[in-house]
Amino acid sequence: MMLKSFANFWLESRNENWGETIVNKYIALFRGINVGGRNILPMKALVGILEGVGCENVRTYIQSGNAVFQHREKDVSKITSEIGAKILETHGFEPKILLLELRGLREAIANNPFSTDNGKVLHFFFLSAVPDNPDLDKLAAWQANSETFKLHHNVFYLYAPEGIGRSKLVANVEQSLGVPVTARNWNTVKKLMTMVESL
């Protein structure tokens, strides 16, 4: 009887400890901050904002707005709303935020159809949702001879060896897909994966 009671106590205590330590890993991609002198949000301030809404072990990467962190909340939309509201409260603007779970980033990398030899010419466009009726024919009409693309679920992959600064396809990708997108090149995607896996 004593042995059974001890076993039950050990299991209950272990479950409680597990409940306290279970956290989810996220990647936050911010769009339109620190660009052209507008929507200024220093990364140090962003860390404070994220910590203020319950994010833990926050790390940021470059000024264009990338962060990885852990959070006990599983509701992605709730976390995103809280972050946006806090930035609006403290800095007067609300940027577009795309929040990825670790599993989502892993899948995006696994499904990439293009070479990763040059991290600056491979681009991942992360979509806010799977598009209902993407106009890929329209994108093909804007496509340069050197550009190659593929849409897979909620990620649009673009291989552009001549760069994307003047790409007509890039200028029309969001309108053609019909959902908001946030793009990062392979170098950034790879770095964020390393960072989030180390949390």
Secondary structure by P-SEA (a helix, b strand, c coil): caaaaaaaaaaaaaaaaaaacccccbbbbbccccccccccccaaaaaaaaaaaccccccccccccccccccccccaaaaaaaaaaaaaaccccccbbbbbcaaaaaaaaaacccccccccccccccccccccccaaaaaaaaccccbbbbbcccbbbbbbccccccccccccccccccbbbbbbcaaaaaaaaaaaaac
